[in-house]
Amino acid sequence: FEVGVISIEQNEGSYVLPPGIVRESLQGSTTVQQQNEQSVTLSVINLETDKIRAIYKNISIDLRRFKELKMFMHLEEIKTTGAIAEGDMSAVIRLGTDLNDNFYQIEIPLKVSTYGSLDPLDVWPEANNLDATLEKFGKIKLARDVANAPINELFTASSGDSGELVLRVKGNPTLSQIRTIMLGVRNNSPLEKSAEIWFNELRSAGFDNDGGWAAVISADANFADVATLSMTGRMQTVGFGNVEDRVSQRSLDETKEYDISTSINLGKMMPKKWGIELPMNYSVGEQFIDPKFDPQYQDVELAAIEAANLPSNLPRGTDVSR
């Protein structure tokens, strides 16, 4: 098991960029320098049946604002160890809070590229591309709980097409708190196999760019020198953010609130000769917060949870503050 890097600059003649990928350019004071484009490689020798070898990286990211997870992958045989057939090896990608008890797992059967080819579509076959819809991740967790399956075992959701990715879940991961990512390879063959796999351009794509709005209304009234009344109302919908906010910083809650305050001088209602000053102040306010995502699942919309009618350890629905 070896981990390495292959790049366009160090391996020219045996490496090509994935389709649609353009090398970045760094603008200098007098020159424009193209940046190196590279992929991480995993080489396995005599990998046993159903065994996985992988690398991982610790990160911290919230993926709920994105729609898709994408990546290019390449599989080739190691000439000195024998041939491999299509489907013998699968790419395994895990995302979660940890890699043992709480994670989502994606598995994709890989197509073998022609050894030595420099055709981008042959080196990076479309069948090997990771193209996962992030919305499905939370839904498989919901489907597992509806089926009352154990959470400490891998639960599988498959489209039924062996050529497509297989999505699994274990524990209670959430796309709102991705802490680690694993990239690996599994041997699906009944025999020991050797191969090299390249991973390139793991990325999230497709912002949930639906904007929200916010409004504030206020009113003040004076009743001579007897009383004053102030009223304020505010509403903010899902997707609203300040001008300087990133898309990922936009609100995921719908908020409604109001405040009413009044001040009355009761002494003005009494005979002046009594000389009584009796001020009275009263105020009332409430805030209603409707979250987009369920507070327990965190990456499943509240409407889907309510439709499934699942029990919860946390309060659901509108959060009211007074």
C-alpha positions in Angstrom: 0.0 0.0 0.0 1.6 3.2 -1.2 0.4 6.8 -1.4 1.9 9.2 -3.9 1.2 12.1 -6.2 1.2 12.3 -10.0 1.2 15.6 -11.8 1.3 17.3 -15.2 4.7 18.8 -14.6 6.5 15.8 -13.0 4.8 13.1 -15.2 4.3 14.8 -18.5 3.6 12.1 -21.1 1.8 9.8 -18.7 -0.7 12.2 -17.1 -3.4 14.3 -18.5 -5.8 16.7 -17.0 -9.4 15.6 -16.4 -11.9 16.8 -19.0 -13.0 20.4 -18.5 -10.2 21.1 -16.0 -7.9 24.1 -16.8 -4.6 24.8 -15.1 -4.7 27.8 -12.8 -2.5 30.7 -13.7 -0.6 32.9 -11.2 -0.2 36.5 -12.4 3.3 37.8 -11.6 4.7 41.3 -12.1 6.2 40.3 -15.5 5.1 36.8 -16.2 2.1 34.5 -16.0 3.0 31.1 -14.4 0.8 28.1 -14.8 0.2 26.2 -11.6 0.9 22.5 -11.3 -2.1 20.2 -11.6 -1.9 16.9 -9.7 -3.7 13.9 -8.3 -3.2 11.8 -5.2 -2.5 8.1 -6.0 -3.1 4.9 -4.1 -1.2 1.7 -5.1 -2.2 -1.6 -3.6 -0.3 -4.8 -4.1 -2.1 -8.2 -3.6 -5.1 -6.6 -1.8 -7.2 -9.3 -0.2 -10.9 -9.9 -1.1 -13.2 -7.3 0.4 -10.4 -5.4 2.1 -10.0 -1.6 1.9 -7.0 0.5 1.9 -7.5 4.3 2.3 -6.2 7.7 3.2 -8.0 10.4 5.2 -7.9 14.1 6.0 -9.4 16.0 8.9 -11.4 19.0 7.9 -14.3 21.1 9.2 -17.1 22.0 6.7 -20.9 22.4 6.4 -22.1 20.9 3.2 -25.9 21.6 3.6 -25.7 24.7 1.3 -24.3 22.6 -1.6 -26.2 20.3 -3.9 -23.6 17.9 -5.3 -20.3 16.2 -4.4 -18.0 15.6 -7.4 -14.7 14.0 -8.1 -12.7 12.4 -11.0 -11.2 8.9 -10.6 -8.9 6.8 -12.6 -8.0 3.1 -12.2 -5.2 1.2 -13.9 -3.5 -2.1 -13.5 0.1 -2.6 -12.3 1.8 -4.4 -15.2 4.0 -6.5 -13.1 1.2 -8.0 -11.0 -1.4 -9.1 -13.5 -4.6 -7.9 -15.1 -7.7 -6.6 -13.4 -11.2 -6.6 -14.9 -13.9 -4.0 -14.8 -15.7 -4.1 -11.4 -12.8 -5.8 -9.6 -12.1 -2.7 -7.7 -14.3 0.0 -6.2 -13.6 3.4 -4.9 -14.8 4.0 -1.3 -15.4 7.5 0.0 -16.4 8.3 3.6 -17.5 11.6 5.1 -18.6 12.1 8.7 -17.8 13.0 12.2 -15.4 10.0 12.4 -14.5 7.1 10.2 -15.6 4.2 12.4 -19.0 5.0 14.0 -20.6 8.0 12.3 -20.1 8.4 8.6 -21.7 8.3 5.1 -20.1 5.9 2.7 -20.1 6.1 -1.1 -18.9 3.1 -3.2 -18.4 3.2 -6.9 -17.3 0.3 -9.1 -14.4 1.4 -11.3 -13.7 1.0 -14.9 -10.1 0.1 -15.9 -8.4 2.7 -18.2 -6.3 1.6 -21.1 -2.7 1.5 -19.9 -0.6 4.3 -21.4 -3.5 6.1 -23.0 -3.5 9.9 -23.0 -7.0 10.4 -24.1 -8.7 12.4 -21.3 -12.0 10.5 -21.6 -10.1 7.2 -21.4 -7.9 8.2 -18.5 -10.8 9.7 -16.7 -13.8 7.6 -17.8 -17.2 9.2 -17.1 -18.3 6.0 -15.5 -15.7 6.6 -12.8 -16.8 10.1 -11.9 -18.3 10.7 -8.5 -21.5 12.7 -8.9 -23.5 12.4 -5.7 -26.6 14.4 -4.7 -26.0 15.6 -1.2 -29.7 15.7 -0.4 -29.8 11.9 -0.6 -27.4 11.6 2.3 -29.8 12.7 4.9 -32.6 10.8 3.3 -30.9 7.5 3.6 -30.4 8.1 7.3 -34.1 8.9 7.5 -35.0 5.7 5.5 -32.9 3.7 8.0 -34.8 5.0 11.0 -38.2 4.5 9.3 -37.2 0.9 8.7 -36.0 0.7 12.3 -32.7 -0.7 11.2 -29.8 -0.7 13.8 -27.7 2.5 13.7 -24.5 0.8 14.6 -24.4 -1.2 11.3 -24.0 -0.1 7.7 -27.3 0.6 6.1 -27.4 0.5 2.3 -29.4 2.4 -0.2 -28.9 1.5 -3.8 -30.6 2.5 -7.0 -30.6 -1.1 -8.1 -28.2 -0.4 -11.0 -24.8 -2.0 -10.4 -23.1 0.6 -12.5 -24.1 3.4 -10.2 -22.8 4.4 -6.8 -24.0 2.8 -3.6 -24.7 5.0 -0.6 -24.4 3.7 2.9 -24.7 5.2 6.4 -23.6 4.2 9.9 -24.3 6.0 13.1 -25.5 9.5 13.1 -23.3 11.6 10.8 -24.5 15.0 9.6 -23.5 17.1 6.6 -23.6 20.2 8.9 -20.4 18.9 10.7 -18.1 17.0 8.4 -14.9 16.5 10.3 -13.1 13.9 8.2 -13.0 12.6 4.7 -11.6 9.2 3.6 -10.6 8.1 0.1 -9.9 4.4 -0.5 -10.1 1.4 -2.7 -11.8 -2.0 -2.1 -11.1 -5.4 -3.8 -14.4 -6.9 -5.0 -12.7 -9.9 -6.7 -12.5 -13.4 -5.1 -8.7 -13.2 -5.8 -6.0 -10.9 -4.5 -5.6 -7.9 -6.8 -3.1 -5.1 -7.4 -4.0 -1.7 -8.9 -3.4 2.0 -8.8 -6.2 4.5 -8.4 -6.0 8.3 -8.9 -8.3 10.8 -7.1 -8.6 14.3 -8.4 -10.7 17.4 -7.8 -12.9 16.4 -4.9 -15.3 19.3 -4.7 -18.8 20.4 -3.7 -20.8 22.0 -6.4 -24.1 23.8 -6.9 -24.8 26.4 -4.3 -28.3 26.5 -2.8 -28.5 30.1 -4.0 -32.2 30.8 -3.2 -32.2 34.1 -1.5 -34.4 35.2 1.4 -35.8 38.6 2.5 -36.1 40.5 5.7 -38.4 43.3 6.8 -38.6 45.6 9.9 -41.6 47.7 10.8 -41.9 50.1 13.7 -44.5 52.6 15.0 -44.6 55.1 17.8 -47.6 57.0 19.2 -48.0 59.7 21.9 -51.2 60.4 23.7 -50.6 64.0 24.8 -48.4 63.7 28.0 -50.4 60.8 29.3 -49.0 57.8 27.5 -46.6 56.6 24.8 -46.8 53.4 22.7 -44.0 51.8 20.7 -44.4 48.7 18.4 -41.7 46.9 16.5 -42.0 43.8 14.2 -39.4 41.9 12.3 -39.4 39.0 9.9 -36.5 37.1 8.2 -36.9 34.1 5.9 -34.6 31.2 5.1 -31.7 32.3 2.8 -31.4 35.8 4.0 -28.0 37.2 4.7 -26.1 40.5 5.0 -24.3 41.9 2.0 -20.9 40.8 3.3 -22.1 37.3 4.2 -21.0 34.2 2.3 -23.6 31.9 0.9 -22.8 29.4 3.7 -23.5 32.1 6.3 -27.1 32.8 5.2 -29.9 32.1 7.6 -31.3 28.5 7.8 -34.2 29.6 10.0 -37.4 31.7 9.4 -37.7 34.2 12.2 -40.7 36.3 13.3 -40.7 38.6 16.3 -42.5 41.5 17.8 -42.1 43.9 20.7 -44.7 46.2 22.2 -43.9 48.7 25.0 -46.0 51.4 26.6 -45.5 54.0 29.3 -48.5 55.5 31.1 -48.4 58.4 33.6 -51.4 57.5 35.8 -50.9 60.6 37.9 -52.2 62.7 34.9 -55.6 61.0 35.3 -55.9 62.3 38.9 -56.7 65.7 40.2 -53.7 68.0 39.7 -53.9 69.3 43.3 -53.0 65.9 44.6 -49.6 66.2 43.1 -49.2 62.5 42.4 -46.7 61.1 39.9 -47.5 57.4 39.2 -45.7 56.1 36.1 -46.5 52.6 34.8 -44.4 50.8 32.1 -45.4 47.6 30.4 -43.8 45.6 27.6 -44.3 42.3 25.8 -42.4 40.6 23.1 -42.2 37.2 21.4 -39.9 35.5 18.9 -40.9 32.6 16.7 -38.1 30.5 15.0 -39.0 27.9 12.3 -35.8 25.9 11.4 -35.3 24.6 7.9 -33.5 21.5 9.2 -34.6 19.1 12.0 -32.6 19.9 15.1 -31.8 16.2 15.7 -30.9 15.1 12.2 -29.5 18.5 11.2 -29.1 17.6 7.5 -32.8 16.5 6.9 -35.4 19.2 6.3 -38.0 19.5 9.1 -40.9 18.9 6.7 -39.5 15.5 5.7 -39.1 14.5 9.3 -42.7 15.5 10.2 -44.0 13.6 7.2 -42.2 10.5 8.4 -43.7 10.9 11.9 -40.6 9.8 13.7 -40.1 10.3 17.5 -37.5 12.8 18.6 -35.4 13.5 21.7 -35.4 17.2 20.8 -38.4 19.6 20.4 -39.5 20.0 16.9 -41.5 22.8 15.2 -41.5 26.4 16.1 -39.2 27.6 18.9 -41.0 30.4 20.8 -39.1 32.8 23.1 -40.9 35.3 25.3 
